[in-house]
Amino acid sequence: MTTHSDEHHIISYRKLTGIWLILLVLTALTVAITRIDLGGFKVAGALTIACIKAGLVIAFFMHMKYENRLLQILLFVAVVTLAIFIGFTFFDVLYR
């Protein structure tokens, strides 16, 4: 009988290399976006790409994709809570 702790999730080097290359492309895209005059959308675009990159790292390199649903939901709640607190901080600075 195997328990959850006995299970191993082996990801192929091909898949990890592919994810790494995607991260490099997204990094280059982030640099390209900062050089284009998009006004306020420049920050939004860079942050969107950063969130996608963070999601890829968490899902594949930290193996969150292979964890049970409860742990995934708890991580999501923690990240959303952090985003809300950061948002409240920006509102405080904005309305001073």
C-alpha positions in Angstrom: 0.0 0.0 0.0 1.5 3.3 -1.0 0.8 6.6 0.8 0.8 10.0 -0.7 4.3 10.7 0.6 5.6 7.6 -1.2 4.4 8.9 -4.6 7.0 10.6 -6.8 6.2 13.0 -9.7 9.0 12.8 -12.2 8.9 15.4 -14.8 10.9 14.8 -17.9 13.9 17.0 -18.8 12.2 17.8 -22.0 9.2 19.3 -20.3 11.3 21.2 -17.8 13.5 22.6 -20.5 10.4 23.6 -22.4 9.0 25.5 -19.4 12.4 27.1 -18.9 12.4 28.3 -22.5 8.9 29.7 -22.1 10.1 31.6 -19.0 13.0 33.0 -21.0 10.6 34.2 -23.8 8.3 35.7 -21.2 11.2 37.5 -19.6 12.2 38.9 -23.0 8.6 40.0 -23.6 8.6 41.7 -20.2 11.7 43.7 -21.2 10.2 44.5 -24.6 6.9 45.8 -23.0 8.9 48.1 -20.7 10.5 49.7 -23.7 7.2 50.4 -25.5 5.2 53.5 -24.6 1.9 52.0 -23.3 1.2 54.5 -20.6 -0.4 52.9 -17.6 -0.8 49.6 -19.4 3.0 49.1 -19.2 2.9 48.2 -15.6 -0.3 46.1 -16.0 1.3 44.1 -18.9 4.6 43.5 -17.0 2.7 42.4 -13.9 0.5 40.1 -15.9 3.5 38.4 -17.5 5.1 38.2 -14.0 2.0 36.4 -12.7 2.1 33.9 -15.6 5.8 33.2 -14.9 5.2 32.8 -11.2 2.3 30.4 -12.0 4.6 28.3 -14.2 7.3 28.1 -11.6 4.9 27.2 -8.9 3.1 24.6 -11.0 6.0 22.8 -12.5 9.2 23.5 -10.6 7.6 23.4 -7.2 5.3 20.5 -8.3 2.1 22.2 -7.2 0.4 20.8 -10.3 0.7 17.3 -8.8 -0.5 18.2 -5.2 -4.0 17.4 -4.0 -6.8 19.9 -4.5 -6.9 21.2 -0.9 -3.3 22.3 -1.0 -3.8 24.0 -4.3 -6.9 25.9 -3.0 -5.0 27.0 0.2 -2.1 28.4 -1.9 -4.6 30.2 -4.1 -6.4 31.7 -1.1 -3.0 32.8 0.4 -2.0 34.5 -2.9 -5.3 36.2 -3.3 -5.1 37.5 0.3 -1.6 38.8 -0.3 -2.8 40.6 -3.5 -5.7 42.2 -1.6 -3.4 43.5 1.1 -1.0 44.9 -1.5 -4.0 46.5 -3.3 -5.1 48.1 -0.1 -1.6 49.5 0.4 -1.7 51.1 -3.1 -5.2 52.6 -2.4 -3.7 54.1 0.8 -0.9 55.7 -1.1 -3.2 56.8 -4.0 -5.6 58.7 -1.8 -3.2 60.6 0.5 
